[in-house]
């Protein structure tokens, strides 16, 4: 199975996982965005009155310039550990 196939399978599995902590949800979100869209770049940070969107932005921004493949591997590993 290729990395992309493993990633797609993990993404499908992640949709059905129950009782995931907010920290792990944010890690999954950031890794998914990094793997599918790349670094956050110069996208503007959401405003103070959007705390959920801000937390998601911050989770993605923490990954910096992490390579797509590395983000995919970490995503798969995290989903398997949940």
mmCIF file of the N, C-alpha and C atoms, coordinates in Angstrom:
data_MODEL
# 
_entry.id   MODEL 
# 
loop_
_atom_site.group_PDB 
_atom_site.id 
_atom_site.type_symbol 
_atom_site.label_atom_id 
_atom_site.label_alt_id 
_atom_site.label_comp_id 
_atom_site.label_asym_id 
_atom_site.label_entity_id 
_atom_site.label_seq_id 
_atom_site.pdbx_PDB_ins_code 
_atom_site.Cartn_x 
_atom_site.Cartn_y 
_atom_site.Cartn_z 
_atom_site.occupancy 
_atom_site.B_iso_or_equiv 
_atom_site.pdbx_formal_charge 
_atom_site.auth_seq_id 
_atom_site.auth_comp_id 
_atom_site.auth_asym_id 
_atom_site.auth_atom_id 
_atom_site.pdbx_PDB_model_num 
ATOM 1   N N  . UNK A 1 1  ? 0.851   -1.177 0.000  1.00 0.00 ? 1  UNK A N  1 
ATOM 2   C CA . UNK A 1 1  ? 0.000   0.000  0.000  1.00 0.00 ? 1  UNK A CA 1 
ATOM 3   C C  . UNK A 1 1  ? 0.898   1.243  0.000  1.00 0.00 ? 1  UNK A C  1 
ATOM 4   N N  . UNK A 1 2  ? 0.598   2.178  -0.882 1.00 0.00 ? 2  UNK A N  1 
ATOM 5   C CA . UNK A 1 2  ? 1.398   3.396  -0.963 1.00 0.00 ? 2  UNK A CA 1 
ATOM 6   C C  . UNK A 1 2  ? 1.065   4.320  0.203  1.00 0.00 ? 2  UNK A C  1 
ATOM 7   N N  . UNK A 1 3  ? 1.894   5.322  0.386  1.00 0.00 ? 3  UNK A N  1 
ATOM 8   C CA . UNK A 1 3  ? 1.668   6.289  1.454  1.00 0.00 ? 3  UNK A CA 1 
ATOM 9   C C  . UNK A 1 3  ? 0.338   7.014  1.251  1.00 0.00 ? 3  UNK A C  1 
ATOM 10  N N  . UNK A 1 4  ? 0.035   7.395  0.006  1.00 0.00 ? 4  UNK A N  1 
ATOM 11  C CA . UNK A 1 4  ? -1.217  8.093  -0.278 1.00 0.00 ? 4  UNK A CA 1 
ATOM 12  C C  . UNK A 1 4  ? -2.426  7.212  0.040  1.00 0.00 ? 4  UNK A C  1 
ATOM 13  N N  . UNK A 1 5  ? -2.336  5.922  -0.275 1.00 0.00 ? 5  UNK A N  1 
ATOM 14  C CA . UNK A 1 5  ? -3.431  4.999  0.032  1.00 0.00 ? 5  UNK A CA 1 
ATOM 15  C C  . UNK A 1 5  ? -3.588  4.829  1.537  1.00 0.00 ? 5  UNK A C  1 
ATOM 16  N N  . UNK A 1 6  ? -2.471  4.733  2.248  1.00 0.00 ? 6  UNK A N  1 
ATOM 17  C CA . UNK A 1 6  ? -2.517  4.630  3.711  1.00 0.00 ? 6  UNK A CA 1 
ATOM 18  C C  . UNK A 1 6  ? -3.121  5.887  4.312  1.00 0.00 ? 6  UNK A C  1 
ATOM 19  N N  . UNK A 1 7  ? -2.748  7.036  3.766  1.00 0.00 ? 7  UNK A N  1 
ATOM 20  C CA . UNK A 1 7  ? -3.274  8.313  4.245  1.00 0.00 ? 7  UNK A CA 1 
ATOM 21  C C  . UNK A 1 7  ? -4.784  8.388  4.013  1.00 0.00 ? 7  UNK A C  1 
ATOM 22  N N  . UNK A 1 8  ? -5.229  8.024  2.810  1.00 0.00 ? 8  UNK A N  1 
ATOM 23  C CA . UNK A 1 8  ? -6.658  8.058  2.500  1.00 0.00 ? 8  UNK A CA 1 
ATOM 24  C C  . UNK A 1 8  ? -7.443  7.118  3.415  1.00 0.00 ? 8  UNK A C  1 
ATOM 25  N N  . UNK A 1 9  ? -6.894  5.931  3.666  1.00 0.00 ? 9  UNK A N  1 
ATOM 26  C CA . UNK A 1 9  ? -7.545  4.970  4.554  1.00 0.00 ? 9  UNK A CA 1 
ATOM 27  C C  . UNK A 1 9  ? -7.614  5.515  5.981  1.00 0.00 ? 9  UNK A C  1 
ATOM 28  N N  . UNK A 1 10 ? -6.542  6.151  6.425  1.00 0.00 ? 10 UNK A N  1 
ATOM 29  C CA . UNK A 1 10 ? -6.517  6.731  7.770  1.00 0.00 ? 10 UNK A CA 1 
ATOM 30  C C  . UNK A 1 10 ? -7.514  7.886  7.880  1.00 0.00 ? 10 UNK A C  1 
ATOM 31  N N  . UNK A 1 11 ? -7.620  8.695  6.832  1.00 0.00 ? 11 UNK A N  1 
ATOM 32  C CA . UNK A 1 11 ? -8.572  9.805  6.840  1.00 0.00 ? 11 UNK A CA 1 
ATOM 33  C C  . UNK A 1 11 ? -10.000 9.276  6.950  1.00 0.00 ? 11 UNK A C  1 
ATOM 34  N N  . UNK A 1 12 ? -10.290 8.205  6.230  1.00 0.00 ? 12 UNK A N  1 
ATOM 35  C CA . UNK A 1 12 ? -11.622 7.586  6.301  1.00 0.00 ? 12 UNK A CA 1 
ATOM 36  C C  . UNK A 1 12 ? -11.867 7.028  7.702  1.00 0.00 ? 12 UNK A C  1 
ATOM 37  N N  . UNK A 1 13 ? -10.879 6.367  8.265  1.00 0.00 ? 13 UNK A N  1 
ATOM 38  C CA . UNK A 1 13 ? -10.998 5.798  9.609  1.00 0.00 ? 13 UNK A CA 1 
ATOM 39  C C  . UNK A 1 13 ? -11.194 6.898  10.651 1.00 0.00 ? 13 UNK A C  1 
ATOM 40  N N  . UNK A 1 14 ? -10.493 8.020  10.486 1.00 0.00 ? 14 UNK A N  1 
ATOM 41  C CA . UNK A 1 14 ? -10.560 9.115  11.453 1.00 0.00 ? 14 UNK A CA 1 
ATOM 42  C C  . UNK A 1 14 ? -11.968 9.687  11.564 1.00 0.00 ? 14 UNK A C  1 
ATOM 43  N N  . UNK A 1 15 ? -12.716 9.651  10.474 1.00 0.00 ? 15 UNK A N  1 
ATOM 44  C CA . UNK A 1 15 ? -14.093 10.186 10.501 1.00 0.00 ? 15 UNK A CA 1 
ATOM 45  C C  . UNK A 1 15 ? -14.993 9.406  11.457 1.00 0.00 ? 15 UNK A C  1 
ATOM 46  N N  . UNK A 1 16 ? -14.671 8.147  11.688 1.00 0.00 ? 16 UNK A N  1 
ATOM 47  C CA . UNK A 1 16 ? -15.520 7.314  12.530 1.00 0.00 ? 16 UNK A CA 1 
ATOM 48  C C  . UNK A 1 16 ? -15.036 7.134  13.956 1.00 0.00 ? 16 UNK A C  1 
ATOM 49  N N  . UNK A 1 17 ? -13.911 7.711  14.300 1.00 0.00 ? 17 UNK A N  1 
ATOM 50  C CA . UNK A 1 17 ? -13.363 7.538  15.648 1.00 0.00 ? 17 UNK A CA 1 
ATOM 51  C C  . UNK A 1 17 ? -14.144 8.412  16.638 1.00 0.00 ? 17 UNK A C  1 
ATOM 52  N N  . UNK A 1 18 ? -14.532 7.809  17.753 1.00 0.00 ? 18 UNK A N  1 
ATOM 53  C CA . UNK A 1 18 ? -15.277 8.509  18.795 1.00 0.00 ? 18 UNK A CA 1 
ATOM 54  C C  . UNK A 1 18 ? -14.339 8.901  19.943 1.00 0.00 ? 18 UNK A C  1 
ATOM 55  N N  . UNK A 1 19 ? -14.774 9.863  20.730 1.00 0.00 ? 19 UNK A N  1 
ATOM 56  C CA . UNK A 1 19 ? -14.082 10.270 21.961 1.00 0.00 ? 19 UNK A CA 1 
ATOM 57  C C  . UNK A 1 19 ? -12.621 10.662 21.729 1.00 0.00 ? 19 UNK A C  1 
ATOM 58  N N  . UNK A 1 20 ? -12.392 11.537 20.780 1.00 0.00 ? 20 UNK A N  1 
ATOM 59  C CA . UNK A 1 20 ? -11.043 12.037 20.503 1.00 0.00 ? 20 UNK A CA 1 
ATOM 60  C C  . UNK A 1 20 ? -10.883 13.362 21.254 1.00 0.00 ? 20 UNK A C  1 
ATOM 61  N N  . UNK A 1 21 ? -9.770  13.524 21.942 1.00 0.00 ? 21 UNK A N  1 
ATOM 62  C CA . UNK A 1 21 ? -9.538  14.771 22.679 1.00 0.00 ? 21 UNK A CA 1 
ATOM 63  C C  . UNK A 1 21 ? -9.397  15.942 21.707 1.00 0.00 ? 21 UNK A C  1 
ATOM 64  N N  . UNK A 1 22 ? -9.653  17.136 22.214 1.00 0.00 ? 22 UNK A N  1 
ATOM 65  C CA . UNK A 1 22 ? -9.516  18.326 21.370 1.00 0.00 ? 22 UNK A CA 1 
ATOM 66  C C  . UNK A 1 22 ? -8.089  18.490 20.861 1.00 0.00 ? 22 UNK A C  1 
ATOM 67  N N  . UNK A 1 23 ? -7.113  18.162 21.703 1.00 0.00 ? 23 UNK A N  1 
ATOM 68  C CA . UNK A 1 23 ? -5.715  18.263 21.272 1.00 0.00 ? 23 UNK A CA 1 
ATOM 69  C C  . UNK A 1 23 ? -5.440  17.354 20.080 1.00 0.00 ? 23 UNK A C  1 
ATOM 70  N N  . UNK A 1 24 ? -5.938  16.127 20.154 1.00 0.00 ? 24 UNK A N  1 
ATOM 71  C CA . UNK A 1 24 ? -5.728  15.198 19.040 1.00 0.00 ? 24 UNK A CA 1 
ATOM 72  C C  . UNK A 1 24 ? -6.515  15.615 17.807 1.00 0.00 ? 24 UNK A C  1 
ATOM 73  N N  . UNK A 1 25 ? -7.702  16.171 17.992 1.00 0.00 ? 25 UNK A N  1 
ATOM 74  C CA . UNK A 1 25 ? -8.475  16.668 16.850 1.00 0.00 ? 25 UNK A CA 1 
ATOM 75  C C  . UNK A 1 25 ? -7.698  17.771 16.132 1.00 0.00 ? 25 UNK A C  1 
ATOM 76  N N  . UNK A 1 26 ? -7.097  18.664 16.914 1.00 0.00 ? 26 UNK A N  1 
ATOM 77  C CA . UNK A 1 26 ? -6.338  19.757 16.309 1.00 0.00 ? 26 UNK A CA 1 
ATOM 78  C C  . UNK A 1 26 ? -5.085  19.244 15.615 1.00 0.00 ? 26 UNK A C  1 
ATOM 79  N N  . UNK A 1 27 ? -4.425  18.253 16.205 1.00 0.00 ? 27 UNK A N  1 
ATOM 80  C CA . UNK A 1 27 ? -3.253  17.653 15.559 1.00 0.00 ? 27 UNK A CA 1 
ATOM 81  C C  . UNK A 1 27 ? -3.657  17.002 14.238 1.00 0.00 ? 27 UNK A C  1 
ATOM 82  N N  . UNK A 1 28 ? -4.756  16.255 14.256 1.00 0.00 ? 28 UNK A N  1 
ATOM 83  C CA . UNK A 1 28 ? -5.244  15.618 13.037 1.00 0.00 ? 28 UNK A CA 1 
ATOM 84  C C  . UNK A 1 28 ? -5.568  16.662 11.977 1.00 0.00 ? 28 UNK A C  1 
ATOM 85  N N  . UNK A 1 29 ? -6.233  17.731 12.393 1.00 0.00 ? 29 UNK A N  1 
ATOM 86  C CA . UNK A 1 29 ? -6.598  18.795 11.454 1.00 0.00 ? 29 UNK A CA 1 
ATOM 87  C C  . UNK A 1 29 ? -5.358  19.401 10.814 1.00 0.00 ? 29 UNK A C  1 
ATOM 88  N N  . UNK A 1 30 ? -4.393  19.781 11.650 1.00 0.00 ? 30 UNK A N  1 
ATOM 89  C CA . UNK A 1 30 ? -3.177  20.406 11.137 1.00 0.00 ? 30 UNK A CA 1 
ATOM 90  C C  . UNK A 1 30 ? -2.414  19.494 10.194 1.00 0.00 ? 30 UNK A C  1 
ATOM 91  N N  . UNK A 1 31 ? -2.263  18.241 10.580 1.00 0.00 ? 31 UNK A N  1 
ATOM 92  C CA . UNK A 1 31 ? -1.544  17.289 9.728  1.00 0.00 ? 31 UNK A CA 1 
ATOM 93  C C  . UNK A 1 31 ? -2.284  17.041 8.423  1.00 0.00 ? 31 UNK A C  1 
ATOM 94  N N  . UNK A 1 32 ? -3.620  16.956 8.488  1.00 0.00 ? 32 UNK A N  1 
ATOM 95  C CA . UNK A 1 32 ? -4.403  16.745 7.271  1.00 0.00 ? 32 UNK A CA 1 
ATOM 96  C C  . UNK A 1 32 ? -4.240  17.918 6.313  1.00 0.00 ? 32 UNK A C  1 
ATOM 97  N N  . UNK A 1 33 ? -4.353  19.121 6.832  1.00 0.00 ? 33 UNK A N  1 
ATOM 98  C CA . UNK A 1 33 ? -4.208  20.318 5.985  1.00 0.00 ? 33 UNK A CA 1 
ATOM 99  C C  . UNK A 1 33 ? -2.802  20.404 5.400  1.00 0.00 ? 33 UNK A C  1 
ATOM 100 N N  . UNK A 1 34 ? -1.801  20.106 6.204  1.00 0.00 ? 34 UNK A N  1 
ATOM 101 C CA . UNK A 1 34 ? -0.415  20.152 5.737  1.00 0.00 ? 34 UNK A CA 1 
ATOM 102 C C  . UNK A 1 34 ? -0.202  19.119 4.629  1.00 0.00 ? 34 UNK A C  1 
ATOM 103 N N  . UNK A 1 35 ? -0.778  17.935 4.805  1.00 0.00 ? 35 UNK A N  1 
ATOM 104 C CA . UNK A 1 35 ? -0.611  16.860 3.823  1.00 0.00 ? 35 UNK A CA 1 
ATOM 105 C C  . UNK A 1 35 ? -1.362  17.136 2.532  1.00 0.00 ? 35 UNK A C  1 
ATOM 106 N N  . UNK A 1 36 ? -2.500  17.813 2.623  1.00 0.00 ? 36 UNK A N  1 
ATOM 107 C CA . UNK A 1 36 ? -3.323  18.019 1.430  1.00 0.00 ? 36 UNK A CA 1 
ATOM 108 C C  . UNK A 1 36 ? -3.128  19.374 0.771  1.00 0.00 ? 36 UNK A C  1 
ATOM 109 N N  . UNK A 1 37 ? -2.763  20.397 1.557  1.00 0.00 ? 37 UNK A N  1 
ATOM 110 C CA . UNK A 1 37 ? -2.639  21.741 0.997  1.00 0.00 ? 37 UNK A CA 1 
ATOM 111 C C  . UNK A 1 37 ? -1.257  22.361 1.150  1.00 0.00 ? 37 UNK A C  1 
ATOM 112 N N  . UNK A 1 38 ? -0.397  21.727 1.932  1.00 0.00 ? 38 UNK A N  1 
ATOM 113 C CA . UNK A 1 38 ? 0.932   22.271 2.145  1.00 0.00 ? 38 UNK A CA 1 
ATOM 114 C C  . UNK A 1 38 ? 0.959   23.275 3.282  1.00 0.00 ? 38 UNK A C  1 
ATOM 115 N N  . UNK A 1 39 ? 2.071   23.992 3.423  1.00 0.00 ? 39 UNK A N  1 
ATOM 116 C CA . UNK A 1 39 ? 2.207   24.966 4.512  1.00 0.00 ? 39 UNK A CA 1 
ATOM 117 C C  . UNK A 1 39 ? 1.125   26.041 4.462  1.00 0.00 ? 39 UNK A C  1 
ATOM 118 N N  . UNK A 1 40 ? 0.829   26.591 5.615  1.00 0.00 ? 40 UNK A N  1 
ATOM 119 C CA . UNK A 1 40 ? -0.234  27.590 5.722  1.00 0.00 ? 40 UNK A CA 1 
ATOM 120 C C  . UNK A 1 40 ? 0.109   28.883 4.976  1.00 0.00 ? 40 UNK A C  1 
ATOM 121 N N  . UNK A 1 41 ? 1.389   29.143 4.828  1.00 0.00 ? 41 UNK A N  1 
ATOM 122 C CA . UNK A 1 41 ? 1.818   30.314 4.050  1.00 0.00 ? 41 UNK A CA 1 
ATOM 123 C C  . UNK A 1 41 ? 1.391   31.625 4.671  1.00 0.00 ? 41 UNK A C  1 
ATOM 124 N N  . UNK A 1 42 ? 0.890   32.523 3.838  1.00 0.00 ? 42 UNK A N  1 
ATOM 125 C CA . UNK A 1 42 ? 0.540   33.865 4.317  1.00 0.00 ? 42 UNK A CA 1 
ATOM 126 C C  . UNK A 1 42 ? -0.968  34.047 4.490  1.00 0.00 ? 42 UNK A C  1 
ATOM 127 N N  . UNK A 1 43 ? -1.675  32.956 4.729  1.00 0.00 ? 43 UNK A N  1 
ATOM 128 C CA . UNK A 1 43 ? -3.114  33.064 4.988  1.00 0.00 ? 43 UNK A CA 1 
ATOM 129 C C  . UNK A 1 43 ? -3.315  33.853 6.279  1.00 0.00 ? 43 UNK A C  1 
ATOM 130 N N  . UNK A 1 44 ? -4.305  34.720 6.322  1.00 0.00 ? 44 UNK A N  1 
ATOM 131 C CA . UNK A 1 44 ? -4.521  35.522 7.539  1.00 0.00 ? 44 UNK A CA 1 
ATOM 132 C C  . UNK A 1 44 ? -5.088  34.681 8.679  1.00 0.00 ? 44 UNK A C  1 
ATOM 133 N N  . UNK A 1 45 ? -4.653  34.999 9.892  1.00 0.00 ? 45 UNK A N  1 
ATOM 134 C CA . UNK A 1 45 ? -5.144  34.304 11.080 1.00 0.00 ? 45 UNK A CA 1 
ATOM 135 C C  . UNK A 1 45 ? -6.554  34.799 11.388 1.00 0.00 ? 45 UNK A C  1 
ATOM 136 N N  . UNK A 1 46 ? -7.493  33.894 11.683 1.00 0.00 ? 46 UNK A N  1 
ATOM 137 C CA . UNK A 1 46 ? -8.860  34.313 12.016 1.00 0.00 ? 46 UNK A CA 1 
ATOM 138 C C  . UNK A 1 46 ? -8.882  35.240 13.223 1.00 0.00 ? 46 UNK A C  1 
ATOM 139 N N  . UNK A 1 47 ? -9.925  36.030 13.297 1.00 0.00 ? 47 UNK A N  1 
ATOM 140 C CA . UNK A 1 47 ? -10.051 37.029 14.348 1.00 0.00 ? 47 UNK A CA 1 
ATOM 141 C C  . UNK A 1 47 ? -10.361 36.458 15.719 1.00 0.00 ? 47 UNK A C  1 
ATOM 142 N N  . UNK A 1 48 ? -10.294 37.311 16.695 1.00 0.00 ? 48 UNK A N  1 
ATOM 143 C CA . UNK A 1 48 ? -10.493 36.974 18.097 1.00 0.00 ? 48 UNK A CA 1 
ATOM 144 C C  . UNK A 1 48 ? -11.860 36.344 18.352 1.00 0.00 ? 48 UNK A C  1 
ATOM 145 N N  . UNK A 1 49 ? -12.855 36.733 17.589 1.00 0.00 ? 49 UNK A N  1 
ATOM 146 C CA . UNK A 1 49 ? -14.210 36.242 17.814 1.00 0.00 ? 49 UNK A CA 1 
ATOM 147 C C  . UNK A 1 49 ? -14.498 34.923 17.095 1.00 0.00 ? 49 UNK A C  1 
ATOM 148 N N  . UNK A 1 50 ? -13.477 34.294 16.577 1.00 0.00 ? 50 UNK A N  1 
ATOM 149 C CA . UNK A 1 50 ? -13.596 32.973 15.948 1.00 0.00 ? 50 UNK A CA 1 
ATOM 150 C C  . UNK A 1 50 ? -12.597 32.016 16.600 1.00 0.00 ? 50 UNK A C  1 
ATOM 151 N N  . UNK A 1 51 ? -12.809 31.669 17.872 1.00 0.00 ? 51 UNK A N  1 
ATOM 152 C CA . UNK A 1 51 ? -11.806 30.876 18.600 1.00 0.00 ? 51 UNK A CA 1 
ATOM 153 C C  . UNK A 1 51 ? -11.560 29.491 17.997 1.00 0.00 ? 51 UNK A C  1 
ATOM 154 N N  . UNK A 1 52 ? -12.593 28.852 17.466 1.00 0.00 ? 52 UNK A N  1 
ATOM 155 C CA . UNK A 1 52 ? -12.407 27.518 16.881 1.00 0.00 ? 52 UNK A CA 1 
ATOM 156 C C  . UNK A 1 52 ? -11.541 27.603 15.632 1.00 0.00 ? 52 UNK A C  1 
ATOM 157 N N  . UNK A 1 53 ? -11.859 28.549 14.767 1.00 0.00 ? 53 UNK A N  1 
ATOM 158 C CA . UNK A 1 53 ? -11.075 28.721 13.539 1.00 0.00 ? 53 UNK A CA 1 
ATOM 159 C C  . UNK A 1 53 ? -9.641  29.135 13.856 1.00 0.00 ? 53 UNK A C  1 
ATOM 160 N N  . UNK A 1 54 ? -9.480  29.930 14.900 1.00 0.00 ? 54 UNK A N  1 
ATOM 161 C CA . UNK A 1 54 ? -8.142  30.344 15.333 1.00 0.00 ? 54 UNK A CA 1 
ATOM 162 C C  . UNK A 1 54 ? -7.318  29.162 15.811 1.00 0.00 ? 54 UNK A C  1 
ATOM 163 N N  . UNK A 1 55 ? -7.944  28.269 16.589 1.00 0.00 ? 55 UNK A N  1 
ATOM 164 C CA . UNK A 1 55 ? -7.247  27.084 17.096 1.00 0.00 ? 55 UNK A CA 1 
ATOM 165 C C  . UNK A 1 55 ? -6.843  26.173 15.938 1.00 0.00 ? 55 UNK A C  1 
ATOM 166 N N  . UNK A 1 56 ? -7.719  26.021 14.955 1.00 0.00 ? 56 UNK A N  1 
ATOM 167 C CA . UNK A 1 56 ? -7.401  25.202 13.788 1.00 0.00 ? 56 UNK A CA 1 
ATOM 168 C C  . UNK A 1 56 ? -6.249  25.820 12.995 1.00 0.00 ? 56 UNK A C  1 
ATOM 169 N N  . UNK A 1 57 ? -6.298  27.126 12.822 1.00 0.00 ? 57 UNK A N  1 
ATOM 170 C CA . UNK A 1 57 ? -5.229  27.839 12.127 1.00 0.00 ? 57 UNK A CA 1 
ATOM 171 C C  . UNK A 1 57 ? -3.897  27.623 12.852 1.00 0.00 ? 57 UNK A C  1 
ATOM 172 N N  . UNK A 1 58 ? -3.911  27.786 14.168 1.00 0.00 ? 58 UNK A N  1 
ATOM 173 C CA . UNK A 1 58 ? -2.682  27.640 14.958 1.00 0.00 ? 58 UNK A CA 1 
ATOM 174 C C  . UNK A 1 58 ? -2.120  26.222 14.868 1.00 0.00 ? 58 UNK A C  1 
ATOM 175 N N  . UNK A 1 59 ? -3.017  25.213 14.874 1.00 0.00 ? 59 UNK A N  1 
ATOM 176 C CA . UNK A 1 59 ? -2.571  23.819 14.771 1.00 0.00 ? 59 UNK A CA 1 
ATOM 177 C C  . UNK A 1 59 ? -1.874  23.585 13.432 1.00 0.00 ? 59 UNK A C  1 
ATOM 178 N N  . UNK A 1 60 ? -2.385  24.180 12.384 1.00 0.00 ? 60 UNK A N  1 
ATOM 179 C CA . UNK A 1 60 ? -1.783  24.038 11.062 1.00 0.00 ? 60 UNK A CA 1 
ATOM 180 C C  . UNK A 1 60 ? -0.483  24.829 10.991 1.00 0.00 ? 60 UNK A C  1 
ATOM 181 N N  . UNK A 1 61 ? -0.490  26.042 11.520 1.00 0.00 ? 61 UNK A N  1 
ATOM 182 C CA . UNK A 1 61 ? 0.689   26.915 11.451 1.00 0.00 ? 61 UNK A CA 1 
ATOM 183 C C  . UNK A 1 61 ? 1.876   26.330 12.224 1.00 0.00 ? 61 UNK A C  1 
ATOM 184 N N  . UNK A 1 62 ? 1.615   25.583 13.286 1.00 0.00 ? 62 UNK A N  1 
ATOM 185 C CA . UNK A 1 62 ? 2.691   24.981 14.077 1.00 0.00 ? 62 UNK A CA 1 
ATOM 186 C C  . UNK A 1 62 ? 3.559   24.030 13.257 1.00 0.00 ? 62 UNK A C  1 
ATOM 187 N N  . UNK A 1 63 ? 3.019   23.500 12.183 1.00 0.00 ? 63 UNK A N  1 
ATOM 188 C CA . UNK A 1 63 ? 3.749   22.529 11.377 1.00 0.00 ? 63 UNK A CA 1 
ATOM 189 C C  . UNK A 1 63 ? 4.774   23.179 10.449 1.00 0.00 ? 63 UNK A C  1 
ATOM 190 N N  . UNK A 1 64 ? 4.714   24.484 10.309 1.00 0.00 ? 64 UNK A N  1 
ATOM 191 C CA . UNK A 1 64 ? 5.706   25.203 9.506  1.00 0.00 ? 64 UNK A CA 1 
ATOM 192 C C  . UNK A 1 64 ? 5.831   24.668 8.096  1.00 0.00 ? 64 UNK A C  1 
ATOM 193 N N  . UNK A 1 65 ? 7.046   24.330 7.696  1.00 0.00 ? 65 UNK A N  1 
ATOM 194 C CA . UNK A 1 65 ? 7.324   23.853 6.341  1.00 0.00 ? 65 UNK A CA 1 
ATOM 195 C C  . UNK A 1 65 ? 7.489   22.338 6.273  1.00 0.00 ? 65 UNK A C  1 
ATOM 196 N N  . UNK A 1 66 ? 6.826   21.626 7.172  1.00 0.00 ? 66 UNK A N  1 
ATOM 197 C CA . UNK A 1 66 ? 6.917   20.160 7.187  1.00 0.00 ? 66 UNK A CA 1 
ATOM 198 C C  . UNK A 1 66 ? 6.521   19.620 5.812  1.00 0.00 ? 66 UNK A C  1 
ATOM 199 N N  . UNK A 1 67 ? 7.273   18.649 5.337  1.00 0.00 ? 67 UNK A N  1 
ATOM 200 C CA . UNK A 1 67 ? 7.009   18.044 4.030  1.00 0.00 ? 67 UNK A CA 1 
ATOM 201 C C  . UNK A 1 67 ? 5.677   17.297 4.033  1.00 0.00 ? 67 UNK A C  1 
ATOM 202 N N  . UNK A 1 68 ? 5.030   17.278 2.878  1.00 0.00 ? 68 UNK A N  1 
ATOM 203 C CA . UNK A 1 68 ? 3.743   16.611 2.704  1.00 0.00 ? 68 UNK A CA 1 
ATOM 204 C C  . UNK A 1 68 ? 3.813   15.146 3.141  1.00 0.00 ? 68 UNK A C  1 
ATOM 205 N N  . UNK A 1 69 ? 4.856   14.457 2.711  1.00 0.00 ? 69 UNK A N  1 
ATOM 206 C CA . UNK A 1 69 ? 4.988   13.036 3.023  1.00 0.00 ? 69 UNK A CA 1 
ATOM 207 C C  . UNK A 1 69 ? 5.143   12.797 4.524  1.00 0.00 ? 69 UNK A C  1 
ATOM 208 N N  . UNK A 1 70 ? 5.903   13.659 5.184  1.00 0.00 ? 70 UNK A N  1 
ATOM 209 C CA . UNK A 1 70 ? 6.085   13.523 6.628  1.00 0.00 ? 70 UNK A CA 1 
ATOM 210 C C  . UNK A 1 70 ? 4.761   13.766 7.353  1.00 0.00 ? 70 UNK A C  1 
ATOM 211 N N  . UNK A 1 71 ? 4.002   14.755 6.903  1.00 0.00 ? 71 UNK A N  1 
ATOM 212 C CA . UNK A 1 71 ? 2.698   15.028 7.511  1.00 0.00 ? 71 UNK A CA 1 
ATOM 213 C C  . UNK A 1 71 ? 1.766   13.835 7.323  1.00 0.00 ? 71 UNK A C  1 
ATOM 214 N N  . UNK A 1 72 ? 1.803   13.219 6.141  1.00 0.00 ? 72 UNK A N  1 
ATOM 215 C CA . UNK A 1 72 ? 0.977   12.038 5.890  1.00 0.00 ? 72 UNK A CA 1 
ATOM 216 C C  . UNK A 1 72 ? 1.353   10.900 6.832  1.00 0.00 ? 72 UNK A C  1 
ATOM 217 N N  . UNK A 1 73 ? 2.645   10.654 6.974  1.00 0.00 ? 73 UNK A N  1 
ATOM 218 C CA . UNK A 1 73 ? 3.112   9.578  7.851  1.00 0.00 ? 73 UNK A CA 1 
ATOM 219 C C  . UNK A 1 73 ? 2.674   9.821  9.291  1.00 0.00 ? 73 UNK A C  1 
ATOM 220 N N  . UNK A 1 74 ? 2.830   11.046 9.778  1.00 0.00 ? 74 UNK A N  1 
ATOM 221 C CA . UNK A 1 74 ? 2.446   11.371 11.148 1.00 0.00 ? 74 UNK A CA 1 
ATOM 222 C C  . UNK A 1 74 ? 0.948   11.253 11.341 1.00 0.00 ? 74 UNK A C  1 
ATOM 223 N N  . UNK A 1 75 ? 0.184   11.638 10.323 1.00 0.00 ? 75 UNK A N  1 
ATOM 224 C CA . UNK A 1 75 ? -1.277  11.535 10.382 1.00 0.00 ? 75 UNK A CA 1 
ATOM 225 C C  . UNK A 1 75 ? -1.686  10.068 10.521 1.00 0.00 ? 75 UNK A C  1 
ATOM 226 N N  . UNK A 1 76 ? -1.135  9.212  9.670  1.00 0.00 ? 76 UNK A N  1 
ATOM 227 C CA . UNK A 1 76 ? -1.444  7.781  9.710  1.00 0.00 ? 76 UNK A CA 1 
ATOM 228 C C  . UNK A 1 76 ? -1.092  7.197  11.072 1.00 0.00 ? 76 UNK A C  1 
ATOM 229 N N  . UNK A 1 77 ? 0.085   7.535  11.582 1.00 0.00 ? 77 UNK A N  1 
ATOM 230 C CA . UNK A 1 77 ? 0.525   7.043  12.887 1.00 0.00 ? 77 UNK A CA 1 
ATOM 231 C C  . UNK A 1 77 ? -0.414  7.496  14.001 1.00 0.00 ? 77 UNK A C  1 
ATOM 232 N N  . UNK A 1 78 ? -0.813  8.760  13.958 1.00 0.00 ? 78 UNK A N  1 
ATOM 233 C CA . UNK A 1 78 ? -1.715  9.282  14.995 1.00 0.00 ? 78 UNK A CA 1 
ATOM 234 C C  . UNK A 1 78 ? -3.077  8.584  14.932 1.00 0.00 ? 78 UNK A C  1 
ATOM 235 N N  . UNK A 1 79 ? -3.633  8.425  13.750 1.00 0.00 ? 79 UNK A N  1 
ATOM 236 C CA . UNK A 1 79 ? -4.933  7.755  13.622 1.00 0.00 ? 79 UNK A CA 1 
ATOM 237 C C  . UNK A 1 79 ? -4.828  6.316  14.141 1.00 0.00 ? 79 UNK A C  1 
ATOM 238 N N  . UNK A 1 80 ? -3.758  5.632  13.828 1.00 0.00 ? 80 UNK A N  1 
ATOM 239 C CA . UNK A 1 80 ? -3.593  4.249  14.296 1.00 0.00 ? 80 UNK A CA 1 
ATOM 240 C C  . UNK A 1 80 ? -3.472  4.170  15.817 1.00 0.00 ? 80 UNK A C  1 
ATOM 241 N N  . UNK A 1 81 ? -2.973  5.241  16.440 1.00 0.00 ? 81 UNK A N  1 
ATOM 242 C CA . UNK A 1 81 ? -2.809  5.231  17.894 1.00 0.00 ? 81 UNK A CA 1 
ATOM 243 C C  . UNK A 1 81 ? -4.100  5.577  18.646 1.00 0.00 ? 81 UNK A C  1 
ATOM 244 N N  . UNK A 1 82 ? -5.101  6.075  17.922 1.00 0.00 ? 82 UNK A N  1 
ATOM 245 C CA . UNK A 1 82 ? -6.359  6.470  18.581 1.00 0.00 ? 82 UNK A CA 1 
ATOM 246 C C  . UNK A 1 82 ? -7.326  5.310  18.710 1.00 0.00 ? 82 UNK A C  1 
# 
